[in-house]
Amino acid sequence: TRSQSFDLRLKSQISGREALIQCVSPVGWLDLEDPSELDKLYDLQRSLRGAKVCVHHDPRRHRYLVAIEGDRLFNRGTTQWEEISDLVTTTGEAADRVEEVMCERDDDSQYLQAAVSQTDDD
């Protein structure tokens, strides 16, 4: 059984009474300076139903931290539980697919803290 870590955040008010709910699911460190790996990620991303593949460069490691991110507007009075569930499911499934194809492993828990920290800095 595969598992996929995710981080769910509620960002401050965006517009009127709406905030932004964001889901981040880490994939891990990839060597995207290798053109074949970058092409492979690009081709894979096109098959992920619009999931956002986010890449954060670490010049010290000469590697890239890859995560899948999704978001939607959140209104306490009108947002349905199913919308949040769909956000988490879509983001997690896309991250798991990228991880399976690009990394050939399922041990993303060690990457969650790095992904969360990295995206907080941006």
Salt bridges, closest charged atoms under 4 A:
ASP7 OD2 - ARG9 NE 2.70
GLU33 OE2 - HIS57 NE2 3.94
ASP43 OD1 - ARG46 NH1 3.90
ASP58 OD1 - ARG60 NE 3.62
ASP58 OD2 - ARG61 NE 3.94
GLU69 OE2 - HIS56 NE2 3.69
ASP71 OD2 - LYS52 NZ 2.78
GLU83 OE2 - ARG72 NH1 3.89
ASP86 OD2 - ARG72 NH2 3.61
ASP96 OD1 - ARG2 NE 2.97
GLU99 OE1 - ARG2 NH2 3.39
GLU99 OE2 - ARG105 NH1 3.67
GLU100 OE1 - ARG97 NH1 3.50
ASP106 OD1 - ARG2 NH2 3.94
ASP107 OD1 - ARG105 NH1 3.04
ASP120 OD1 - ARG9 NH1 3.05
ASP122 OD2 - HIS56 ND1 2.44
